Amino acid sequence: MRLGLFLAPFLIASPAAAKVVSASPNAFHVRHQATLVVPAEEAYALLGQPSQWWNGEHSYSLDAANFYMTLKPGGCFCETMPDGGFVEHMRVIGVEPGKSILLSGPLGPLRTVPASGIMSWSLEPAAGGSKLVFDFKVTGFPAGDGATWAGAVDGVIGEQVKRFRSRVVSKGRRDVP
């Protein structure tokens, strides 16, 4: 497994402080927002297909095509491995079709530390399309390194939100500034 390659971007990503809502030794909250020119329902359909927008560099298999998300009770935001194995990144705990996806679990390398998180992807109508609001709240970190993780996770998640937004644009739409 290429755990070291997966962890490296989390540990060396530069923090985007403006997007870290709060950070302490035992918790953090990261928020990202994006304006989209597609209706919320269309953006929601793409959110449920992480293989279409997640960066494979931030995966254990190094291939985004191995990501999937099952949007049903207890569904999995998972990654299949070439050897037949898998990684469960998060569990689906709530879905409002066309509006939101709520996940629980320690995304990626956070699963190697005693931490737990709640991630929400919310969509709402906005002029000319929709607005995406992403929140990730993580608690735990008995070693007191929650604030250290906050900046790194913010950088990686910020990249995924940008990739999602770009993917929406690449579907033939002109994006809102």
N, C-alpha and C positions, 0 to 999 in steps of 0.2 A: 504494500500500500504506500502511496506517496503522501503520507501525512505531513511530512516536512514541507513539501511544496504547497500543500493546502494551507498550512498554518502560517507560512512566511508572509503572505499579503496581509493577514490579520495583524501580525506583529509589527510590520514595518510601514503599514499604510499611514499616510500623514493625516492627522486629525482635522476635521472640519468643525471647529468649535461651535460655530453658529448653528449647527444642526444637532449638537448634543444638548438635549433639553436639560438633563441633569446627570451628574456622575458623582459617585461616592465610593468609598472602599468596598461596599457590599452591594452596589446596584448602579444601573445606569438606564437612561431613557434616550433613545435616538429617534428623531422625526425627520422625514423628508416629504416634500410636496412637489407635485408636478401638474402643470396645466396641459391638458390633452385636447385635441380637436375632434376626437371621436366621442360618441355617446358613451355613457357609463357602461351600458350593457356590452358594447363592443370591447371596451377596455377590460371588463371583467372576464370575458371569454379568453382573452390573451393572458391575463394573470394566471389562469388555471393551466397554462401551458409553459412552465418555466424552461423547458428545453428550447423554446423559441427565443428567449431573451436573457437567460442567466449566462454569465461568463464561465466557461468551462475551466478557466484558470483557477477559479474559486470552487473547486470540487475535488473529491477524492480520486475520481477516475480521469480527471482532466478533459472531460467531454460532456458538454451541456446536454447533448442528446440523451444522456442517461438519466436526466431529471424527469420526474413526473409528479403530478399532484392529483389526488383523487378527492374531488369535492363532494364528499358525503360524510355522515357522522363517523368519526374515527378514521377518516381517510388519511392517507400518507403523503407528505411532501418528502419524497424519497429519491434515492439515486441507486441505480443498479450498477454492479461492478462487472468487469469483463470476465471474472472467474466464477460468476454465478452468485456472488455475494450481493450485499446491499448495505446502504446506510440510510437509516431513518433520521432525517434532519429535524422534522417537526410533525406533529399530529394535528389534523384539521378538527377544530372544536366548535366551529360555527361558520355558517354560510348564509348570506342573504343574497340570492342570485341577482346579479346586476349591480349590487351595492357594496358587499364586503365579504372578506375571507378572514377568519380568525384562526390562528395557529398557536399551538403550545409546544414548547420544547427548547432544547439548547441547540441552536443552529450551528452546523459545522463543527469547528474545533471547540466550541463552548461545551460540547458533550463530554469533553475530557476533563472538565473542571466541575466541581459541585455548584452548578448554576442552572437556573430555570428561567424560561422567558415566555412572554406572550407577544405575539406579532400580529398586527392588524393591517390589512390593506383595505382602505375605504375609498369608495368612489361616490361622487355627488355631481349632479348636473352643474355646469358652469357655462357662461357665455361662449357660444361657439363649440361646445363639446362637454368636457367633464374635468373634474379636479381629482387627482389621486393624493391621498394622505396616507403615509406609511408611518406606523409607530412600532417600536420594538422596545419593550421594557424587560429588563433582565435583573434578577436578584440572586444572591448566593455569595460566592467568592469568599470563603472562609480565610483565604490567604490575604484578603484585603486589597486585591488588585482589580476591582471592578472599574475604577476610573481609568486604569491603564488600558483595559479592554475597550472602553467606550469609544475612544478615538479611532482605534483600529477597525472596530465593527462599523462605526459610522462611515469610514472611508469605503469599505467593501460594499455596504448596503447602498451608499450613495451611488456607487458605480452601477449596481443592479437597477436602481430606479432610473438612472440615465439611459441604460440599455433598453429598459422597458419602453421608456418614452420614445427613444429612437426607433424601436421596432414598430411602434404605433405609426410613427411618421413614415417609415419605409413601406407601409402597406398602402402608400399612395396618397396620403393626406399631408397637407401643409400644417405644420405645428404652430401653435400660438406662442409668442415670445414670453 
